């Protein structure tokens, strides 16, 4: 019988292969954009990873949100495990965004970050919240009070997700809008669209695989802590 662990490893490998293939196709298949309007046409290719990183991070923060609600309402261990999984993956994919974005910004804008751009700053704050949660979980003693506090912070962080999404459409400064290049009715060259969709699907598959593996790891960690506690009780008595 195939276990969830095997599904997790399979999806992680498939998603990872798709992510690597997306990087290859972004240089060998996707066309070069025109200059102008692009100051650094070759640098745009990082967007085939940058955009999937961003979309996938939002899904990870949805896991964080669901886990936080489940912990508050049910007080179940699986809710906390889901919250931990979402915060870990939110940090992972969020860092992918805040690292890849400034690489493009340095080439295209001449500066890696624009502090006047709402979307950049809200997403940076969102990633900082994930970092704070991950570090706090590892440095603070585990308990109901700690879990309640971090879950509350996680809910606050999730509120930044719709703000960032709205800023993408209605508040544009330096950061590109949803449409990258106006070349046809859809606003995106067909080859660019194909590579971008492949990247998004690959990152999503990767995230599902990592979510399964991370959740199972936290579940095993909880079982180990229970066993260690039981052994300590037996030694004392």
N, C-alpha and C positions, 0 to 999 in steps of 0.2 A: 504493500500500500504506500502510495506517495504521500509524504508528510508535507506540512506547510513549509518546513525548512527547505525542502527540495524545490518547491515552487518559488520560494524567495530567491534561492541561488540561481535558478533558471531564468527568472525575470531580470535579476540583476545583471547576469551575463548577456542576455539578449539586449537589454537596454544599454549596457555599456558598449556593446558592439555597434549598436545604432548611433550612439553619441560619437564614437570614433569615425564611423562612416560619414556622419554629417559634417565633421571637420574636413574630411578628405574631399567630399563633394562641394563644400563651400569654396574650395580653391580650384577644383578641376572641372566643375559643372556649372556652378552659379556664374552668371555673367558679371563683368565689371561695370560699375555704375559710372555715370558721366561726371566730369569735372570741368566747370561747375555744374551743379550746385555743391558737389562734395569737394571739400578741400583736400581730403586724403582718401581717394577712391578705394585703394586696397584695404584700408583699415576697416571698411564697413563689414568685411567678411566675419569679423568677430561677433556680429549681431546674430549669426546663425546659432551661436551658443548663448549669447547674452539674453536674447528674448526667451528661449526655452528655460534658461535658468530662472528668469523672473516669474514666468507662468507657473513653473513647478514649485517655486518657493511659496506662492500663494496657496497651492494645494497642501503643502506641508503645514502652513499656518492654519489651514482648515482642520487638519488633524489635531493641532495644538488646541484650537478652540473647542472642538468636539470633546477632547479628553478633559479639558478644564470643566466644561459643563457636566460631563459624566461624573467627575470627581465630586463636584459640589452637590449634585442631585442624588447620586447613588452611593457615594463613599465607597466605591469599588476599586480594587487594585488595578483592574484592567483600564479604568478611566485614567488613573495616574500614569500607567505604562504608556497609554496612547498620548498623553500630554508630553511625556518625556520624549517619545518618538518624534512627535511633531516639532518640539523645540530643537532637537538634534538636527533633523533634516531641514528645518527652517533656517538654522544657522548655516548648514552646509551649502544649501542652494542660494541662500541670501549672500553669503560670502562670494559665491560664484558671480553674482550680479555686481556687487560693489567692487570686485577685482577686475572683471572684464570691462565694465562700463568706463572706468577711468582710463583704461588702456586706449579705448576708442576716443574718449574725450581729449586725451593728450594729443592724439594725432589730428583729430578733426577740429577741435576748438582751440588748441594750444594750451589748455588748462585741463587737469584731470577731473576737476569738480567745480560746479557752479552753485555757490551757496544761495543764490537768488532763485534757484529752480525748486519749486515746491515738491515735485515728484522725487527728485534726487534725495532731498532731505528727509522726506517722510519714509522713503524706503531705507535710507541709511539708519534712521531711528528704529525702524522695524527690525532690522538686522541686529542693532545694538541691544534691543530688548531680548531677542533670542540668545545673544551672547551672555547677557546678564543672567538669564534663567539657567542656561547650561552651567555657567561657572558657579552660580549660587547652589544649584543642586549638588555639585561636587564638593563644595566647601562648607555647607551648612548641615547640621544634623537632621536626618530624616525624621519627620513627624507631621502630625496633622496641621500644626500651626505653620510650619514651613511650606507644606503643600498648599494650604489655603492662600498664603501670601503670594507664592509664585504663580498659582493659578489665576489670581486676581490680576497680577502684572501681565500674564499671558493674554487675558481677555482685553486688557487695555491695548496691548500690542496688536491684537487682531483688528481693533478698530481702525488701525492705520492702513489695513488692506484696502477697504473701499475708498478711503481718502486718496491713496496712491492711484487706484484705478480711475477715479474721477479726474484726478489731476492729469492723467494721460490724455484725456479727451478735451477737457475744458480749460486747462491752465498750462499752456505751452510756453516755455522759455527757450532754452537751448536744446532740451531733450527732444528727440524726434517724436512725431506723433505715431499713431498706430500704423499708418501707411508710410513705407520707407521710400518708395520711388513711384512716381506717376508715369506708368508706361502703358497701361491698358485700362479697361473699364473697372477692374477691381483695384487699381492703384498699385499693383505689385506684379513685377515680371513673373510669368508662369514658372520659369526655372527657379527663380528665387523662392516663389511660393512653395514649390515642391520640396526644396531643401529645407525650408523653414518648418513646414508641416512634419517632415520626417524627423527633424530635430526635436520638435515639441513632443511628438509621439514617443520617441526614444527616451527622452528625459522623463516622461511620465511613467513609462514601463520601468525605467531604472528606479524611480522613486517608489513605485509599488513594491518592487523587489526589496529595496533597502528598508522600506517600512515594515515588511513582514519579518525580515531578519532582525531588525532593531527591536521590534515589539517582542519577539520571541526571546531575545537576549535579556531584556528587562524582566520578562516573566521568569526566566531561569534564575536570574539574579535574586528575585524575590523569594523563590523556593529555597535557594541556597541560604539566604538570610534566616528563613524560618527554621531550616535544619540546624544551622549554627546556634540559633537561640535555644532550640530544643536540647542540643548537646550541652550547652552551658547550664541549662536548668538541671539536667541529669547529673552533671558534675557537682553542682552545688548541693544537691540533695543526696 
